[in-house]
Amino acid sequence: MFQETLALLFDRAATGPLLLVLEDLHWADTSTLDLVVFLAHNLHGRRILLLATYRADERSSAERMRRFAERVRRSGSTLVLELGPLQRDELAALLAAHADAPPPAALTDAIVARSEGNPFFAEELLAAADDQHGELPRGLRDLLLQRVARLDPATQSLLRLAAAAGSDVGYPLLRTVADLPERDVRDSLRRAVEHDVLVAEQATGSFRFRHALLAEAIYTTILPGEREELHTRLAHELAGRAAPPAELARHWAAAGCTAEALAASVEAARQGRRPSSAWRRPTRTWSGRSRCGMRCLMRPSSHALTSPSSAPGQPSWPARQVRRRARSSSRDKPSSSSAGRTRRAPRPCT
């Protein structure tokens, strides 16, 4: 078969230059890889260009592809190029080529940040750009979750905790918050690394998701109720570790703890740190008074957070007002709505 394939290529190249493209060779069987090696050693002097692509970071095929690359290099006519993530200008050109008109700069920046230079992810995010909620396209989410589906339930549960914590999370935090013995935590983390879901950062003692969109996909699998519980546990632990108030605000807000979230956001604003976008999402469930306080926090200014009457190191009048409103809203007292019904008290954040 190898000789027949070579003869067919020679016949096609007799009338003009020939380009043969083989993609995703990391999924190819052994016979196909042997054929590519055979062609690489027998195309000298012919007007034939063989272009093959493969992923070197697929753990299931990494060793096989390493041996394949070495065999191809020995042909003496091979050029190996390692392709990294696309740069912003390259991604912008790609998006413009796939759209009817160049996307707005804000959309381009958002896709560049979320795709992390992956052209396939960028194209999928562009196709779903009309989604007002900014959610992952279903097809892309299902593709990302294929790696996770092969893991055991305990590891999947730990990954949901890591996704709630953020795309980069320290081992001490995972060990403390996870509802598992420490040995089980380490075993689950090792399985997640071996399946290319997490990457261990030895220098910082932390773990990060191989791609930020993978963390997003896993986060979508967290059920209501479970999400609030995870963020509450994370917020309590981070508060004990003196974490930055902006980070605390994000977790308190996702946990539904409005009083704690407002207080942390005020402190973040006083320190000049703007609360994250994840902190903004829950505000649609708050009362009108809390919304007003939130607007004040999201656009901080020097006169909004400090005043001559405030003692050094003490909250200013607007900050005290927001905190007073937060404490008032957290009291376990029912109030009547315009329809005469009783409003449910906020869930305790303990």
C-alpha positions in Angstrom: 0.0 0.0 0.0 2.9 2.4 0.8 4.4 2.0 -2.7 1.0 2.5 -4.3 0.4 5.7 -2.4 3.8 7.0 -3.3 3.2 6.2 -7.0 -0.2 8.0 -6.9 1.5 11.1 -5.5 4.2 11.0 -8.1 1.6 10.9 -10.9 -0.3 13.9 -9.5 2.9 15.9 -9.0 3.9 15.2 -12.6 1.5 17.9 -13.9 2.3 20.5 -11.2 3.3 21.1 -7.6 1.3 19.1 -5.1 0.3 20.0 -1.5 -0.8 17.2 0.8 -2.2 18.2 4.2 -2.8 15.8 7.1 -4.3 17.3 10.2 -4.6 16.0 13.8 -2.1 13.1 13.4 -2.3 12.6 17.2 -5.5 10.8 16.5 -4.1 8.6 13.7 -3.4 4.9 14.1 0.0 3.3 13.8 -0.3 2.4 10.1 -1.1 6.0 9.2 1.9 7.3 11.1 4.1 4.6 9.4 2.8 5.8 6.0 3.7 9.4 6.8 7.2 8.4 7.9 7.6 6.4 4.6 6.6 9.4 2.5 8.9 11.7 4.4 11.8 9.5 3.5 10.8 9.1 -0.2 9.7 12.5 -1.5 13.2 14.0 -2.2 13.5 15.8 -5.4 9.7 15.9 -6.0 7.5 18.9 -6.2 5.4 17.6 -3.3 4.9 19.4 0.0 3.6 17.2 2.9 2.2 19.3 5.7 1.1 17.4 8.9 -0.1 18.8 12.2 -0.5 17.2 15.6 -0.8 18.1 19.2 2.2 17.3 21.3 0.4 17.9 24.7 -2.1 15.1 24.3 -1.0 12.8 27.2 -2.6 9.7 25.7 -0.5 10.0 22.5 2.5 12.1 23.6 5.0 9.2 23.7 3.8 7.9 20.3 4.0 11.3 18.7 7.5 11.9 20.1 8.7 8.7 18.5 6.9 9.7 15.2 8.6 13.1 15.2 12.1 11.6 15.7 11.5 9.1 12.8 10.4 11.9 10.5 13.4 14.1 11.4 15.8 11.4 10.4 14.6 11.8 6.8 16.7 14.9 6.5 14.1 16.8 4.6 11.7 17.8 7.5 11.1 21.1 9.1 9.5 21.0 12.5 7.6 24.1 13.7 6.2 24.5 17.2 3.1 26.7 17.1 2.2 28.7 20.1 -0.9 30.8 20.9 -1.8 33.5 18.3 -1.0 37.0 19.3 -3.6 39.7 19.6 -3.0 41.1 16.1 -3.1 37.7 14.6 -6.4 36.8 16.4 -7.9 40.1 15.3 -7.1 39.4 11.7 -8.6 35.9 12.1 -11.8 37.3 13.6 -12.1 40.0 10.9 -11.7 37.3 8.2 -14.5 35.2 9.6 -17.0 38.1 10.2 -19.0 40.1 7.7 -17.3 43.2 9.1 -14.5 43.7 11.5 -15.8 43.1 15.1 -15.9 46.0 17.5 -12.8 46.5 19.5 -14.4 45.6 22.8 -15.7 42.3 21.3 -12.3 41.5 19.9 -10.6 42.2 23.2 -13.0 40.0 25.0 -12.5 37.1 22.6 -8.7 37.5 22.7 -8.8 37.4 26.5 -11.1 34.4 26.7 -9.6 32.3 23.9 -6.0 32.8 25.2 -4.7 32.6 21.6 -6.5 29.4 20.6 -7.9 30.1 17.0 -10.6 27.4 17.3 -11.9 28.8 20.6 -11.8 32.3 19.1 -13.9 31.3 16.1 -16.5 29.5 18.3 -16.7 32.5 20.6 -17.2 34.8 17.6 -20.0 32.6 16.3 -21.8 33.0 19.7 -21.1 36.7 20.0 -24.9 37.5 19.8 -25.5 35.7 23.1 -26.3 38.5 25.5 -25.4 36.4 28.5 -21.8 35.7 27.3 -22.2 32.0 28.0 -20.0 29.4 26.3 -21.4 28.0 23.1 -22.9 24.6 23.8 -20.7 22.7 21.3 -17.6 24.3 22.7 -18.6 23.6 26.3 -19.4 19.9 25.5 -16.0 19.6 23.7 -14.1 21.0 26.7 -16.0 18.7 29.2 -15.0 15.6 27.3 -11.7 15.5 29.3 -13.6 15.8 32.6 -16.2 13.1 31.8 -13.4 10.5 31.9 -12.6 11.3 35.5 -14.1 9.8 38.6 -16.8 11.6 40.6 -14.5 12.6 43.4 -12.1 14.3 41.0 -14.9 16.0 39.2 -16.2 17.4 42.5 -12.8 18.8 43.3 -12.6 20.4 39.9 -15.9 22.1 40.5 -14.5 23.5 43.7 -11.4 24.7 41.8 -13.5 26.3 39.1 -15.5 28.2 41.7 -12.2 29.3 43.3 -10.8 30.7 40.1 -8.6 29.6 37.1 -5.5 29.5 39.4 -5.9 28.2 43.0 -3.3 27.3 45.6 -3.0 23.8 47.0 -3.5 24.9 50.7 -6.9 26.4 49.8 -8.1 23.3 48.0 -6.9 21.0 50.7 -8.7 23.0 53.4 -12.0 23.7 51.6 -12.4 20.3 49.9 -14.6 17.9 51.7 -12.1 15.1 51.3 -9.1 13.6 53.2 -5.8 15.2 52.2 -4.6 12.0 50.5 -7.7 11.8 48.4 -7.3 15.5 47.4 -3.7 14.8 46.2 -4.8 11.7 44.3 -7.6 13.6 42.6 -5.3 16.5 41.7 -2.8 14.0 40.2 -5.5 12.5 38.1 -6.7 15.9 36.9 -3.1 16.8 35.9 -2.6 13.4 34.1 -5.8 14.0 32.1 -4.6 17.5 31.0 -7.3 19.3 32.9 -5.0 21.0 35.5 -1.4 22.2 35.3 0.7 22.0 38.5 2.7 25.2 39.1 5.7 24.1 41.2 7.1 27.6 41.8 3.9 28.9 43.4 2.5 25.6 44.8 -0.8 26.2 42.9 -2.9 24.6 40.2 -4.3 26.3 37.2 -6.7 25.0 34.5 -5.0 24.2 31.2 -7.3 26.8 29.6 -9.5 29.4 31.2 -12.4 28.3 29.1 -12.1 24.8 30.7 -12.7 26.4 34.1 -15.8 28.2 32.6 -17.1 25.0 31.2 -16.7 23.1 34.5 -18.3 26.0 36.4 -21.5 25.6 34.3 -21.9 22.1 35.7 -22.3 23.4 39.3 -25.9 23.1 40.4 -27.9 25.9 42.2 -27.4 25.5 45.9 -24.1 23.7 45.4 -22.7 26.9 43.9 -23.8 29.0 46.9 -22.3 26.5 49.3 -19.0 26.3 47.5 -18.6 30.1 47.4 -19.6 30.5 51.0 -17.0 27.9 52.1 -14.4 29.7 49.9 -15.3 33.1 51.2 -15.0 32.0 54.9 -11.7 30.4 54.3 -10.3 33.3 52.3 -11.5 35.8 54.9 -9.5 33.9 57.5 -6.4 34.2 55.2 -6.8 38.0 54.9 -7.5 37.7 51.1 -7.9 40.9 49.1 -11.4 42.3 49.6 -12.1 42.3 45.8 -11.7 38.6 45.8 -13.9 38.2 48.9 -16.6 40.4 47.3 -16.8 38.1 44.3 -17.3 35.0 46.5 -19.7 36.6 48.9 -21.8 37.9 46.0 -21.9 34.5 44.2 -22.9 33.0 47.6 -25.8 35.4 47.8 -24.4 37.1 50.9 -25.3 40.7 50.0 -24.2 42.3 53.3 -20.8 40.7 53.3 -20.4 41.3 49.6 -21.2 45.0 50.0 -18.8 45.5 52.9 -16.0 43.7 51.0 -16.7 45.8 47.9 -16.6 49.0 49.8 -13.2 48.0 51.2 -12.0 47.1 47.8 -13.1 50.5 46.4 -11.3 52.2 49.3 -8.2 50.3 48.3 -8.6 51.3 44.7 -9.5 47.9 43.4 -12.5 47.5 41.1 -14.7 44.5 41.8 -14.6 41.8 39.2 -17.3 41.1 36.6 -18.3 38.0 38.5 -19.3 40.3 41.4 -21.6 42.3 39.2 -23.8 39.5 38.1 -25.8 38.8 41.3 -26.9 42.5 41.6 -30.1 41.9 39.6 -31.6 40.0 42.6 -31.0 42.9 45.1 -33.5 45.5 46.1 -33.5 49.0 44.6 -31.6 50.5 47.6 -28.8 47.9 47.3 -28.6 48.7 43.6 -28.0 52.3 44.4 -25.2 51.3 46.8 -23.7 49.1 44.1 -23.6 51.8 41.5 -21.7 54.0 44.0 -19.2 51.2 44.5 -18.7 50.5 40.8 -17.8 54.1 40.0 -15.6 55.1 43.0 -14.2 58.5 43.3 -12.1 60.3 45.9 -15.0 62.4 47.2 -17.3 59.4 47.3 -15.2 57.3 49.7 -13.4 60.0 51.8 -14.5 63.2 53.4 -13.0 65.8 55.6 -15.2 64.7 58.5 -13.8 61.2 58.4 -11.1 60.3 60.8 -7.9 58.8 59.3 -8.4 55.1 58.7 -12.2 55.3 59.2 -14.9 54.7 56.6 -16.3 57.9 55.0 -20.0 58.8 55.3 -21.0 57.0 52.0 -19.1 53.9 53.0 -20.8 53.9 56.4 -24.2 54.4 54.7 -23.7 51.4 52.4 -22.6 49.2 55.3 -25.6 50.4 57.4 -27.9 49.5 54.6 -26.2 46.1 54.2 -26.7 45.3 57.9 -30.3 46.4 57.7 -31.0 44.2 54.7 -29.6 41.2 56.4 -31.9 41.3 59.5 -34.3 38.4 59.7 -37.4 40.5 59.5 -40.2 39.9 56.9 -41.5 42.9 55.1 -44.6 43.4 53.0 -44.5 44.0 49.3 -47.0 46.1 47.4 -49.0 43.0 46.7 -49.3 42.2 50.5 -47.0 39.2 50.3 -44.1 38.4 52.6 -40.6 38.7 51.2 -38.3 35.8 52.1 -35.4 36.7 54.3 -31.9 36.5 52.9 -30.2 33.1 53.4 -27.8 33.1 56.3 -24.1 33.2 55.3 -22.7 30.9 57.9 
